[in-house]
Amino acid sequence: MNALSEYLTVLALFLLLAGPALVGHLHERRIDRQLKAAEAAQAASAARPGTRNLARTRTQKSSSRSTVPSTATWYAEGRRSKKLVSS
C-alpha cells in the first residue's frame, strides 16, 4: 500500500509540473492547424479567377493613428529646442 501511494504521489507531482507545458503544446498545435487551414483557404480563393478576396487587410487611415510622439522623438525635439534657445 505504501508503494502505491508513493507511485501516485510521484505521478501527481509529474502531472502538476508537466501539465501546463502539455496544455501549452496542445494550444500551439491547434493554432498551427488553424493557420494552415487559413493559408490553404486563402490560396484556394486566390487560385480561382474572378472571385474577390474578402480577406484583404484594411489599410489604416492616417487620422486614426496615434498622434503621441515616441519617447525618442520627444527627447530629440527637446534637445533641438534647447540648442536653438541657447545659441
C-alpha positions as CSV (number, residue, x, y, z in Angstrom):
1,M,0.0,0.0,0.0
2,N,2.9,2.3,0.8
3,A,4.5,1.8,-2.7
4,L,1.2,2.6,-4.4
5,S,0.7,5.8,-2.5
6,E,4.3,6.8,-3.4
7,Y,3.7,6.0,-7.0
8,L,0.5,8.0,-7.1
9,T,2.3,10.9,-5.4
10,V,5.1,10.9,-8.0
11,L,2.6,10.7,-10.8
12,A,0.5,13.6,-9.3
13,L,3.7,15.8,-9.0
14,F,4.7,15.0,-12.6
15,L,1.3,15.9,-13.9
16,L,1.3,19.1,-11.8
17,L,4.7,20.2,-13.2
18,A,4.3,18.9,-16.8
19,G,0.6,19.8,-17.2
20,P,0.9,23.4,-18.1
21,A,3.6,22.6,-20.7
22,L,1.5,19.9,-22.2
23,V,-1.6,22.2,-22.4
24,G,0.6,25.0,-24.0
25,H,1.9,22.5,-26.6
26,L,-1.6,21.4,-27.5
27,H,-2.7,25.1,-27.8
28,E,0.2,25.8,-30.1
29,R,-0.7,22.8,-32.3
30,R,-4.3,23.9,-32.5
31,I,-3.1,27.4,-33.6
32,D,-0.8,25.9,-36.2
33,R,-3.7,23.8,-37.7
34,Q,-5.8,26.9,-37.8
35,L,-3.1,28.9,-39.6
36,K,-2.5,26.2,-42.1
37,A,-6.3,25.9,-42.8
38,A,-6.5,29.7,-43.3
39,E,-3.5,29.7,-45.7
40,A,-5.0,26.9,-47.6
41,A,-8.3,28.7,-47.9
42,Q,-6.6,31.9,-49.0
43,A,-4.6,30.1,-51.6
44,A,-7.7,28.3,-52.9
45,S,-9.6,31.6,-53.1
46,A,-6.7,33.3,-54.8
47,A,-6.4,30.5,-57.3
48,R,-10.0,30.9,-58.5
49,P,-10.2,33.6,-61.2
50,G,-13.0,36.1,-61.0
51,T,-13.5,36.0,-57.2
52,R,-12.9,38.8,-54.9
53,N,-10.5,38.3,-52.0
54,L,-12.7,39.0,-48.9
55,A,-9.8,38.5,-46.5
56,R,-8.0,41.7,-47.6
57,T,-6.5,43.7,-44.8
58,R,-7.8,47.2,-44.4
59,T,-5.4,50.0,-44.6
60,Q,-5.2,52.2,-41.5
61,K,-6.3,55.8,-42.1
62,S,-3.8,58.4,-41.1
63,S,-6.4,60.2,-38.9
64,S,-6.8,57.1,-36.7
65,R,-3.0,56.7,-36.0
66,S,-1.7,57.8,-32.7
67,T,-0.5,61.4,-32.6
68,V,1.5,61.0,-29.4
69,P,5.2,61.1,-30.3
70,S,7.5,58.4,-29.2
71,T,10.0,58.9,-26.3
72,A,12.9,59.2,-28.7
73,T,11.1,61.8,-30.8
74,W,10.2,63.8,-27.7
75,Y,13.7,63.7,-26.4
76,A,15.2,64.7,-29.8
77,E,12.7,67.6,-30.1
78,G,13.6,68.8,-26.6
79,R,17.3,68.7,-27.5
80,R,16.8,70.6,-30.7
81,S,14.7,73.3,-29.0
82,K,17.4,73.8,-26.2
83,K,20.1,74.2,-28.9
84,L,18.1,76.8,-30.7
85,V,17.4,78.8,-27.5
86,S,20.9,78.6,-26.2
87,S,22.6,79.8,-29.5
